[in-house]
Amino acid sequence: MKSEKGVTLISLLTYVAILLTVMVIIGRITGVFQKRLDNIDAENNASNDYTLLNYTILTEVKKDKATAEIGKMIGGNGTNYTFTPNESDSITGTAIKFGDGNVLGYIGERIYFNKVKIADDVSEFTIAYNKSADTNTSSSISIHAKIGNQEYEQEYTFR
């Protein structure tokens, strides 16, 4: 008998089957990592949006003789809105107008500062203004925001 040298059809099919199995396993592992990276990316976006919101509010409340007025934003989108102050003496709202005319508000699942979007994917946003009647204590604002799946609460004291 002669010995058969080379690749037989059975060994070729075996190599192809093993190669396909390895490719499927690598594809599934890659898919799992990709999903986890998407979750991390969404959490980072929420954190970045909150950081910008935090910086914007801090910049406003640390100005000399800063004041504020609570209300809401009315309009179709963030670039076409009107700030409307609260009619009652309510200290909570979804928008705030600072003494220098700058407006920060929530409309259409976004937060805008002077018609510039600073946060996206916002499902909740409220601002409470705690105006001080005493000259020895400072006024403050408190915010509650839910950006993405993250909830944030912060209190800011006027200078």
C-alpha positions as CSV (number, residue, x, y, z in Angstrom):
1,M,0.0,0.0,0.0
2,K,1.0,3.5,-0.7
3,S,0.9,6.0,2.0
4,E,-1.3,9.0,1.3
5,K,0.4,12.3,1.6
6,G,-1.3,15.7,1.6
7,V,-4.6,17.0,2.8
8,T,-7.6,14.8,2.6
9,L,-11.1,16.0,2.4
10,I,-11.9,14.9,5.9
11,S,-8.9,16.7,7.4
12,L,-9.8,19.9,5.4
13,L,-13.4,19.9,6.7
14,T,-12.0,19.4,10.3
15,Y,-9.7,22.4,9.9
16,V,-12.6,24.5,8.6
17,A,-14.9,23.5,11.4
18,I,-12.3,24.2,14.1
19,L,-11.5,27.6,12.5
20,L,-15.3,28.6,12.4
21,T,-15.7,27.5,16.0
22,V,-12.7,29.6,17.1
23,M,-14.1,32.6,15.1
24,V,-17.5,32.3,16.8
25,I,-16.0,32.1,20.2
26,I,-13.9,35.2,19.6
27,G,-16.9,37.1,18.2
28,R,-19.0,36.4,21.2
29,I,-16.3,37.5,23.6
30,T,-15.8,40.7,21.6
31,G,-19.6,41.3,21.7
32,V,-19.6,41.0,25.5
33,F,-16.8,43.5,25.8
34,Q,-18.4,45.9,23.4
35,K,-21.7,46.0,25.4
36,R,-19.7,46.7,28.6
37,L,-17.8,49.5,26.9
38,D,-21.1,51.1,25.7
39,N,-22.4,51.1,29.3
40,I,-19.2,52.7,30.5
41,D,-19.4,55.3,27.7
42,A,-23.0,56.2,28.7
43,E,-21.9,56.6,32.4
44,N,-19.0,58.8,31.3
45,N,-21.3,61.0,29.2
46,A,-23.6,61.5,32.2
47,S,-20.7,62.3,34.4
48,N,-19.3,64.8,31.9
49,D,-22.7,66.5,31.5
50,Y,-23.0,66.9,35.3
51,T,-19.5,68.2,35.6
52,L,-20.3,70.9,33.0
53,L,-23.6,71.7,34.8
54,N,-21.8,71.9,38.1
55,Y,-19.1,74.3,36.7
56,T,-21.8,76.5,35.1
57,I,-23.7,76.9,38.3
58,L,-20.6,77.5,40.4
59,T,-19.5,80.2,38.0
60,E,-22.8,82.0,38.4
61,V,-23.2,81.7,42.2
62,K,-19.6,82.8,42.9
63,K,-20.1,86.2,41.2
64,D,-20.2,89.2,43.4
65,K,-23.7,90.1,44.6
66,A,-25.3,87.2,42.7
67,T,-29.1,86.9,42.8
68,A,-31.5,84.5,41.2
69,E,-35.1,84.0,40.3
70,I,-36.9,80.6,39.9
71,G,-39.3,79.8,37.1
72,K,-39.7,77.6,34.1
73,M,-38.7,77.6,30.4
74,I,-41.5,77.7,27.8
75,G,-40.8,77.0,24.2
76,G,-40.2,74.4,21.5
77,N,-36.5,73.7,22.0
78,G,-33.5,75.1,23.8
79,T,-32.7,77.8,21.3
80,N,-36.2,79.2,21.2
81,Y,-37.6,79.6,24.7
82,T,-38.9,82.1,27.1
83,F,-38.0,82.2,30.8
84,T,-41.2,82.6,32.9
85,P,-40.9,83.4,36.6
86,N,-43.0,81.5,39.1
87,E,-46.3,83.3,39.7
88,S,-46.5,82.1,43.3
89,D,-43.8,82.4,45.9
90,S,-42.7,78.9,45.1
91,I,-39.0,78.3,45.6
92,T,-38.8,75.4,43.2
93,G,-38.8,75.2,39.5
94,T,-37.1,73.9,36.4
95,A,-35.2,77.0,35.4
96,I,-33.3,79.8,37.1
97,K,-32.5,83.3,35.9
98,F,-29.4,84.8,37.6
99,G,-29.1,88.5,38.4
100,D,-26.9,89.2,35.4
101,G,-29.6,87.8,33.0
102,N,-28.1,84.3,32.4
103,V,-30.7,81.6,32.3
104,L,-30.2,77.9,33.2
105,G,-33.1,75.6,32.5
106,Y,-34.5,72.2,31.6
107,I,-36.6,71.7,28.5
108,G,-37.1,68.7,26.3
109,E,-34.9,66.3,28.3
110,R,-31.9,68.7,28.0
111,I,-30.4,71.4,30.2
112,Y,-29.5,74.7,28.5
113,F,-27.5,77.6,29.7
114,N,-28.2,80.8,27.6
115,K,-29.5,78.6,24.7
116,V,-26.4,76.4,24.7
117,K,-27.0,72.7,25.5
118,I,-24.9,71.6,28.4
119,A,-26.5,68.3,29.4
120,D,-28.4,65.6,27.4
121,D,-30.5,62.6,28.4
122,V,-31.9,64.4,31.5
123,S,-35.1,62.8,32.9
124,E,-35.5,64.9,36.0
125,F,-34.3,68.4,36.9
126,T,-35.5,70.7,39.7
127,I,-34.0,73.8,41.3
128,A,-34.9,75.2,44.7
129,Y,-33.9,78.7,45.7
130,N,-33.4,79.3,49.4
131,K,-33.4,83.1,49.7
132,S,-31.9,84.4,52.9
133,A,-33.8,87.0,54.8
134,D,-30.9,87.6,57.1
135,T,-28.0,89.7,55.9
136,N,-25.5,87.5,57.9
137,T,-26.3,84.3,55.9
138,S,-26.0,83.7,52.2
139,S,-28.8,82.6,49.9
140,S,-28.4,79.2,48.2
141,I,-29.8,77.0,45.5
142,S,-30.2,73.2,45.5
143,I,-30.5,71.1,42.4
144,H,-31.7,67.6,41.8
145,A,-30.8,66.1,38.4
146,K,-31.1,62.7,36.9
147,I,-28.8,62.4,33.9
148,G,-28.8,59.0,32.2
149,N,-29.1,56.5,35.0
150,Q,-27.2,58.7,37.5
151,E,-28.9,60.9,40.1
152,Y,-27.2,64.0,41.4
153,E,-28.0,66.4,44.2
154,Q,-26.0,69.5,45.1
155,E,-26.4,72.7,47.1
156,Y,-24.6,75.9,46.0
157,T,-24.2,78.9,48.3
158,F,-24.1,82.4,46.8
159,R,-21.1,84.6,47.6
